Amino acid sequence: MRAGIFLLCLLLPHALLAEPMTVDADKFVLVQDKQQVDFFGHVVIKRDDMILRADKVRVWYQEDKATGKKVLKQAEAIGHVDIDTEDSKGKSDYALFTANSNILVMKGDAFMVSKQGKVEGEHITYNTVTKDTKVVGGESGKQVRFTFDEAQ
């Protein structure tokens, strides 16, 4: 959940418009005609109580026709993806968030942890609005695991 939920919250269009966001990285590349921004090396994105860390983050944006402001279209985090929020954590090798569908996909030894418990699998799909979650074990035959903390 660390990687997944954080990325989701971080990248929601209304969230980007509401609060400032800082990005630290070793390198930054803006490709204006593709409406794309790439951050390379030790990427750390902070917004409020959320922190995303990854080796590389690519963000695609578009202009909101009503406001003229730039809004998130899609974001991709690659390599050692680690997400922390106030109430959840996630980790994976790769994460992709698509703003118009509110879907976060985490791949590669993915796991998410929250108050409800922990889910683990090769591939996690999470809807940031409905909270619907699908976990797949992968082609290796590895099963998915859900650990429910009954004490809470």
Backbone torsions as a table, in degrees:
resi	resn	phi	psi	omega
1	MET	NA	-26.8	-178.0
2	ARG	-52.8	-56.6	-178.7
3	ALA	-71.4	-43.5	-174.2
4	GLY	-68.6	-57.8	-174.1
5	ILE	-66.5	-40.0	-179.8
6	PHE	-61.2	-47.2	-179.6
7	LEU	-60.5	-40.5	179.6
8	LEU	-60.4	-53.6	-178.8
9	CYS	-63.1	-39.2	-178.2
10	LEU	-64.0	-36.7	-168.3
11	LEU	-101.3	-0.9	177.0
12	LEU	-60.6	134.5	-176.5
13	PRO	-55.6	-43.7	-179.3
14	HIS	-66.2	-30.2	178.9
15	ALA	-68.9	-38.6	179.5
16	LEU	-66.2	-35.1	-179.6
17	LEU	-76.2	-25.7	-173.8
18	ALA	-80.2	-42.1	-172.5
19	GLU	-131.0	150.2	175.7
20	PRO	-68.9	155.5	-179.5
21	MET	-130.5	141.0	175.9
22	THR	-115.6	144.2	178.1
23	VAL	-129.7	125.5	173.3
24	ASP	-112.5	136.5	179.2
25	ALA	-160.3	165.9	177.1
26	ASP	-74.7	-28.3	-176.2
27	LYS	-149.3	145.5	-179.8
28	PHE	-132.6	131.1	178.2
29	VAL	-133.2	123.1	176.9
30	LEU	-105.2	126.1	176.2
31	VAL	-114.2	90.9	-170.9
32	GLN	-57.9	-45.9	-175.4
33	ASP	-68.7	-20.3	176.0
34	LYS	-96.7	-2.7	-175.4
35	GLN	50.3	55.5	-174.0
36	GLN	-137.6	140.2	175.7
37	VAL	-127.7	130.8	177.9
38	ASP	-115.1	135.8	175.0
39	PHE	-120.5	130.4	-175.7
40	PHE	-123.2	142.9	170.1
41	GLY	73.9	113.7	176.5
42	HIS	50.3	46.8	-177.3
43	VAL	-72.3	128.8	175.9
44	VAL	-132.5	117.7	178.8
45	ILE	-111.2	128.6	-179.4
46	LYS	-124.2	136.2	173.8
47	ARG	-151.7	118.6	-176.7
48	ASP	50.0	-121.7	-176.7
49	ASP	-96.5	18.3	-178.4
50	MET	-111.4	140.7	176.6
51	ILE	-136.3	128.5	175.8
52	LEU	-116.7	131.6	176.1
53	ARG	-123.6	140.4	177.3
54	ALA	-164.1	165.6	176.2
55	ASP	-72.8	-37.1	-178.8
56	LYS	-146.9	140.4	174.0
57	VAL	-132.5	129.7	175.7
58	ARG	-117.3	130.7	-178.9
59	VAL	-122.3	131.2	172.1
60	TRP	-108.9	138.3	-177.6
61	TYR	-131.9	169.2	175.8
62	GLN	-147.0	163.5	179.3
63	GLU	-89.3	130.2	174.9
64	ASP	-74.5	118.4	-175.4
65	LYS	-64.3	-30.2	-178.7
66	ALA	-75.0	-41.7	-174.4
67	THR	-104.7	-19.4	-176.3
68	GLY	78.9	0.2	-179.8
69	LYS	-86.5	155.7	176.6
70	LYS	-81.6	132.2	179.2
71	VAL	-127.9	154.4	-178.9
72	LEU	-66.9	135.2	173.3
73	LYS	-104.4	-50.6	-178.9
74	GLN	-157.3	151.1	177.3
75	ALA	-139.3	140.6	-177.8
76	GLU	-129.8	128.4	177.4
77	ALA	-116.3	132.2	-175.4
78	ILE	-128.0	131.0	174.3
79	GLY	82.2	116.8	176.6
80	HIS	50.1	48.9	-178.6
81	VAL	-73.0	127.3	-175.7
82	ASP	-140.6	122.5	-177.0
83	ILE	-125.4	132.0	176.8
84	ASP	-125.4	131.6	169.9
85	THR	-127.5	178.7	-179.4
86	GLU	-60.4	-35.9	-174.6
87	ASP	-123.0	9.0	179.3
88	SER	-154.6	160.8	178.5
89	LYS	-141.3	151.6	177.8
90	GLY	-151.7	159.2	-179.1
91	LYS	-153.0	143.6	175.6
92	SER	-167.1	176.2	175.8
93	ASP	-85.2	-24.8	-173.5
94	TYR	-150.9	143.6	174.6
95	ALA	-144.3	141.1	177.5
96	LEU	-133.4	126.4	176.8
97	PHE	-116.5	129.8	177.1
98	THR	-113.5	116.5	-170.5
99	ALA	-66.3	-43.2	-174.6
100	ASN	-67.6	-23.5	177.8
101	SER	-104.1	-8.5	-177.6
102	ASN	58.5	31.9	-177.5
103	ILE	-105.0	130.6	173.7
104	LEU	-112.1	128.7	177.2
105	VAL	-116.5	126.6	177.4
106	MET	-118.1	133.9	-178.3
107	LYS	-132.8	150.4	174.9
108	GLY	87.4	92.7	-178.8
109	ASP	46.7	50.2	-176.0
110	ALA	-80.6	144.1	170.2
111	PHE	-149.5	153.3	177.4
112	MET	-134.2	138.7	-179.7
113	VAL	-129.1	133.5	175.3
114	SER	-147.4	-172.1	178.4
115	LYS	-60.6	-29.4	-177.6
116	GLN	-75.1	-24.5	-178.9
117	GLY	146.3	-156.8	-176.5
118	LYS	-131.2	135.6	173.3
119	VAL	-117.7	141.7	-179.9
120	GLU	-135.7	143.0	176.5
121	GLY	-179.5	177.2	178.9
122	GLU	-76.0	-29.5	-172.6
123	HIS	-144.3	121.3	177.9
124	ILE	-119.9	129.8	173.6
125	THR	-114.9	127.2	-173.4
126	TYR	-133.3	127.9	175.2
127	ASN	-93.1	118.6	-174.0
128	THR	-72.4	-16.9	179.9
129	VAL	-92.9	-53.8	-176.5
130	THR	-83.8	-17.7	-177.0
131	LYS	71.5	8.4	175.7
132	ASP	-61.3	137.4	-176.1
133	THR	-133.6	135.4	175.5
134	LYS	-127.3	129.6	-179.1
135	VAL	-123.0	130.4	-178.2
136	VAL	-121.5	139.4	-176.7
137	GLY	-74.9	-27.9	178.4
138	GLY	102.4	172.4	-176.8
139	GLU	-71.0	-19.2	-178.2
140	SER	-70.4	-11.0	-178.0
141	GLY	90.3	-1.9	178.8
142	LYS	-64.3	132.0	179.0
143	GLN	-79.1	161.0	173.9
144	VAL	-85.1	160.1	-180.0
145	ARG	-138.8	134.2	172.3
146	PHE	-122.4	123.4	177.4
147	THR	-110.1	117.3	-176.9
148	PHE	-103.9	125.1	179.3
149	ASP	-90.2	100.1	-177.2
150	GLU	-69.3	-17.4	-177.6
151	ALA	-72.2	-17.6	-176.2
152	GLN	-95.9	NA	NA
